[in-house]
Amino acid sequence: MTDPVTIALDAMGGDHGASVVVPAALRVLARRPDIRLLLVGDEDIVEHALAGRGAAFGDRLAVQHASQCVEMDEPPSRALRFKKDSSMRVAINMVKEGRAQACVSAGNTGALMATARYVLKTLPGIDRPAICTSLPTMKGHTWMLDLGANVDSSPEHLFQFGVMGSVLATAVDGNPSPGVGLLNIGEEEIKGNDTVREAASLMSAGSMNYIGFVEGDDVYAGVADVVVCDGFVGNISLKTGEGVARMIAYFIKREFSRNLLTRLAGLCALPVLKAFRRRIDPRRYNGASLLGLRGTVIKSHGGADELAYANAIEVAAVVVRQSVPERIRSQLETMLAERQAV
Amino acid sequence: MTDPVTIALDAMGGDHGASVVVPAALRVLARRPDIRLLLVGDEDIVEHALAGRGAAFGDRLAVQHASQCVEMDEPPSRALRFKKDSSMRVAINMVKEGRAQACVSAGNTGALMATARYVLKTLPGIDRPAICTSLPTMKGHTWMLDLGANVDSSPEHLFQFGVMGSVLATAVDGNPSPGVGLLNIGEEEIKGNDTVREAASLMSAGSMNYIGFVEGDDVYAGVADVVVCDGFVGNISLKTGEGVARMIAYFIKREFSRNLLTRLAGLCALPVLKAFRRRIDPRRYNGASLLGLRGTVIKSHGGADELAYANAIEVAAVVVRQSVPERIRSQLETMLAERQAV
């Protein structure tokens, strides 16, 4: 059997802290003998949560005490300066020290990014890390980045995002040559702003499988395997999509609860609507990678439940098993060498 | 009775040209005695389309010949230079000459914006026009701008968009003090890029009802009456939303057509699903205003059908009746005077 992967979990992070992280950890351990987990946080709280589930520490589950906790709305600079013994910081330290191969946190995104970057540093050739997740599409799923780590990106940054996204898509999906699209407001070469146009010329020059500009509606049509954009645009695009899905769910529910007849129709349709919901269940897509770091850090949604958080832990295991950081490093080296050879 | 509003229609524009514009015109004339329409385009084609419907010109329906047509993928600069007798250009000329009070086109957005700006000019104090439309939300609808007229905007531009959007919301909805939100990646003051932060300080200083930052998912939750953003972000956000809605419709349809049982469930649920679709039917939201010009120009979706195009014509009538351009001019004057008084 392969060596187990050790993953440090920020047990205090997120809206629900240990009450979600601990049961999610137990769920993963029950089905994945190849994973070891370290629960990082207040020892008493973690033990209490474990005892409440009739579980205990063991070979594959340990605790690492941390006395502080980063608040969900705490400015990243404050967290960096004053929370040196936070569960988030200690979990990242364990990756740095080689005691874990990855960490997962549902805490404050800004603080997680700033701390991970400060502690782990970026890979050679990477200026800025980016947040990348998979999203459902009509054809399967797509990888999108950056989703908010950066508020403005140069053409070179967008190029690096393209490399990182490609590597992730290859590593996780086994896709040998993922098609990379650049998010823009038109498909013709003449459209878009200067940054996007320059990024397009960088991305089309090398061996990246650059497929051209994609528009907002192409993301969910599944036109590209990887969609690259700056973090401002990516975050707004991601959240707009969530907002539309929520509005549609709200209206469907309201129409079915209008009167007795529509309620009956709703009962008929329930199994089908549930099957549909499973398909685009955001919990199945939980676990965004902070790419470009010298180590694996996975961000879970702050409001994640047990199932969603468990998914984020499994994403971490895949990213480690597939040596994503090392592959990003070597892929980027290859592509920059190509550029200099021209 | 009030004087009729005269609206020039670019009868050649859009994916379907006269075969949609002509029946849409007849539909509007049948129910709106206060509207006169001018069909601008190839006289033979227009007459043929009219005859095909058993209709003829009359008091409230006339034709204005134009020998050219702007292609859907034609670069704006080319259209401006070589298509001086296009149906689009002639329709805009009629607004300039006072022979129509508004024009509607389903043609190429870039060419429409460039031509309208060149022929009509911007209002005093407005640097750049913006594209604004209403979108469905959980609470009703919201107005969003810019949706793609500009690829990068300064804080001052975003402020002007806020003024224009407020005026439109007041004029159309009768909302005396519409709440204006600025699209950003976080609700806290510390987040976002410099442009958005500076725009926030301009918008919160005067008498605009500025409600703060809104995130992507807030747009469809109906948090703000007006959502301001630059055209790059707005266009991607709008299209992402369309993409998600299309993906959901596709999956719902697929789940219901899985087998005989799900098909039966679908039959039960059909009236309810249809009621739901009517509620977010994009055709009911067709007709985006090009704001900030010395005249009223309405952009219809290129693929609009008869019902959608008729809606765009009625939007034009409301914007004219409510004197939107004049009100933008005076509102902006008031707000700039406030700023200087500080």
HADDOCK unambig.tbl for C-alpha pairs under 7 A between the chains (distance, minus, plus):
assign (segid A and resid 137 and name CA) (segid B and resid 247 and name CA) 6.93 0.50 0.50
assign (segid A and resid 138 and name CA) (segid B and resid 247 and name CA) 5.83 0.50 0.50
assign (segid A and resid 151 and name CA) (segid B and resid 192 and name CA) 6.40 0.50 0.50
assign (segid A and resid 151 and name CA) (segid B and resid 193 and name CA) 5.61 0.50 0.50
assign (segid A and resid 185 and name CA) (segid B and resid 232 and name CA) 6.26 0.50 0.50
assign (segid A and resid 185 and name CA) (segid B and resid 235 and name CA) 6.23 0.50 0.50
assign (segid A and resid 185 and name CA) (segid B and resid 236 and name CA) 6.20 0.50 0.50
assign (segid A and resid 192 and name CA) (segid B and resid 151 and name CA) 6.36 0.50 0.50
assign (segid A and resid 193 and name CA) (segid B and resid 151 and name CA) 5.58 0.50 0.50
assign (segid A and resid 215 and name CA) (segid B and resid 236 and name CA) 6.62 0.50 0.50
assign (segid A and resid 216 and name CA) (segid B and resid 236 and name CA) 4.68 0.50 0.50
assign (segid A and resid 216 and name CA) (segid B and resid 237 and name CA) 6.69 0.50 0.50
assign (segid A and resid 216 and name CA) (segid B and resid 239 and name CA) 4.51 0.50 0.50
assign (segid A and resid 216 and name CA) (segid B and resid 240 and name CA) 4.14 0.50 0.50
assign (segid A and resid 216 and name CA) (segid B and resid 243 and name CA) 6.89 0.50 0.50
assign (segid A and resid 217 and name CA) (segid B and resid 239 and name CA) 4.80 0.50 0.50
assign (segid A and resid 217 and name CA) (segid B and resid 240 and name CA) 4.69 0.50 0.50
assign (segid A and resid 217 and name CA) (segid B and resid 242 and name CA) 6.03 0.50 0.50
assign (segid A and resid 217 and name CA) (segid B and resid 243 and name CA) 3.93 0.50 0.50
assign (segid A and resid 218 and name CA) (segid B and resid 243 and name CA) 6.75 0.50 0.50
assign (segid A and resid 220 and name CA) (segid B and resid 243 and name CA) 5.56 0.50 0.50
assign (segid A and resid 220 and name CA) (segid B and resid 244 and name CA) 6.06 0.50 0.50
assign (segid A and resid 220 and name CA) (segid B and resid 247 and name CA) 6.49 0.50 0.50
assign (segid A and resid 221 and name CA) (segid B and resid 243 and name CA) 6.73 0.50 0.50
assign (segid A and resid 221 and name CA) (segid B and resid 247 and name CA) 6.88 0.50 0.50
assign (segid A and resid 232 and name CA) (segid B and resid 185 and name CA) 6.28 0.50 0.50
assign (segid A and resid 233 and name CA) (segid B and resid 233 and name CA) 5.79 0.50 0.50
assign (segid A and resid 235 and name CA) (segid B and resid 185 and name CA) 6.26 0.50 0.50
assign (segid A and resid 236 and name CA) (segid B and resid 185 and name CA) 6.21 0.50 0.50
assign (segid A and resid 236 and name CA) (segid B and resid 215 and name CA) 6.63 0.50 0.50
assign (segid A and resid 236 and name CA) (segid B and resid 216 and name CA) 4.70 0.50 0.50
assign (segid A and resid 236 and name CA) (segid B and resid 237 and name CA) 6.62 0.50 0.50
assign (segid A and resid 237 and name CA) (segid B and resid 216 and name CA) 6.69 0.50 0.50
assign (segid A and resid 237 and name CA) (segid B and resid 236 and name CA) 6.61 0.50 0.50
assign (segid A and resid 237 and name CA) (segid B and resid 237 and name CA) 5.10 0.50 0.50
assign (segid A and resid 237 and name CA) (segid B and resid 240 and name CA) 6.12 0.50 0.50
assign (segid A and resid 239 and name CA) (segid B and resid 216 and name CA) 4.53 0.50 0.50
assign (segid A and resid 239 and name CA) (segid B and resid 217 and name CA) 4.83 0.50 0.50
assign (segid A and resid 240 and name CA) (segid B and resid 216 and name CA) 4.15 0.50 0.50
assign (segid A and resid 240 and name CA) (segid B and resid 217 and name CA) 4.69 0.50 0.50
assign (segid A and resid 240 and name CA) (segid B and resid 237 and name CA) 6.11 0.50 0.50
assign (segid A and resid 240 and name CA) (segid B and resid 240 and name CA) 6.97 0.50 0.50
assign (segid A and resid 240 and name CA) (segid B and resid 241 and name CA) 6.08 0.50 0.50
assign (segid A and resid 241 and name CA) (segid B and resid 240 and name CA) 6.08 0.50 0.50
assign (segid A and resid 241 and name CA) (segid B and resid 241 and name CA) 5.31 0.50 0.50
assign (segid A and resid 241 and name CA) (segid B and resid 244 and name CA) 5.86 0.50 0.50
assign (segid A and resid 242 and name CA) (segid B and resid 217 and name CA) 6.05 0.50 0.50
assign (segid A and resid 243 and name CA) (segid B and resid 216 and name CA) 6.89 0.50 0.50
assign (segid A and resid 243 and name CA) (segid B and resid 217 and name CA) 3.92 0.50 0.50
assign (segid A and resid 243 and name CA) (segid B and resid 218 and name CA) 6.76 0.50 0.50
assign (segid A and resid 243 and name CA) (segid B and resid 220 and name CA) 5.56 0.50 0.50
assign (segid A and resid 243 and name CA) (segid B and resid 221 and name CA) 6.73 0.50 0.50
assign (segid A and resid 244 and name CA) (segid B and resid 220 and name CA) 6.07 0.50 0.50
assign (segid A and resid 244 and name CA) (segid B and resid 241 and name CA) 5.85 0.50 0.50
assign (segid A and resid 244 and name CA) (segid B and resid 244 and name CA) 6.87 0.50 0.50
assign (segid A and resid 244 and name CA) (segid B and resid 245 and name CA) 6.83 0.50 0.50
assign (segid A and resid 245 and name CA) (segid B and resid 244 and name CA) 6.85 0.50 0.50
assign (segid A and resid 247 and name CA) (segid B and resid 137 and name CA) 6.93 0.50 0.50
assign (segid A and resid 247 and name CA) (segid B and resid 138 and name CA) 5.83 0.50 0.50
assign (segid A and resid 247 and name CA) (segid B and resid 220 and name CA) 6.49 0.50 0.50
assign (segid A and resid 247 and name CA) (segid B and resid 221 and name CA) 6.89 0.50 0.50
assign (segid A and resid 251 and name CA) (segid B and resid 276 and name CA) 6.42 0.50 0.50
assign (segid A and resid 252 and name CA) (segid B and resid 276 and name CA) 6.14 0.50 0.50
assign (segid A and resid 255 and name CA) (segid B and resid 272 and name CA) 5.99 0.50 0.50
assign (segid A and resid 255 and name CA) (segid B and resid 276 and name CA) 6.25 0.50 0.50
assign (segid A and resid 256 and name CA) (segid B and resid 272 and name CA) 6.33 0.50 0.50
assign (segid A and resid 262 and name CA) (segid B and resid 272 and name CA) 6.52 0.50 0.50
assign (segid A and resid 265 and name CA) (segid B and resid 268 and name CA) 5.23 0.50 0.50
assign (segid A and resid 265 and name CA) (segid B and resid 269 and name CA) 5.05 0.50 0.50
assign (segid A and resid 266 and name CA) (segid B and resid 269 and name CA) 6.58 0.50 0.50
assign (segid A and resid 268 and name CA) (segid B and resid 265 and name CA) 5.21 0.50 0.50
assign (segid A and resid 268 and name CA) (segid B and resid 268 and name CA) 6.79 0.50 0.50
assign (segid A and resid 269 and name CA) (segid B and resid 265 and name CA) 5.05 0.50 0.50
assign (segid A and resid 269 and name CA) (segid B and resid 266 and name CA) 6.57 0.50 0.50
assign (segid A and resid 269 and name CA) (segid B and resid 269 and name CA) 6.15 0.50 0.50
assign (segid A and resid 272 and name CA) (segid B and resid 255 and name CA) 5.99 0.50 0.50
assign (segid A and resid 272 and name CA) (segid B and resid 256 and name CA) 6.34 0.50 0.50
assign (segid A and resid 272 and name CA) (segid B and resid 262 and name CA) 6.53 0.50 0.50
assign (segid A and resid 276 and name CA) (segid B and resid 251 and name CA) 6.40 0.50 0.50
assign (segid A and resid 276 and name CA) (segid B and resid 252 and name CA) 6.11 0.50 0.50
assign (segid A and resid 276 and name CA) (segid B and resid 255 and name CA) 6.24 0.50 0.50
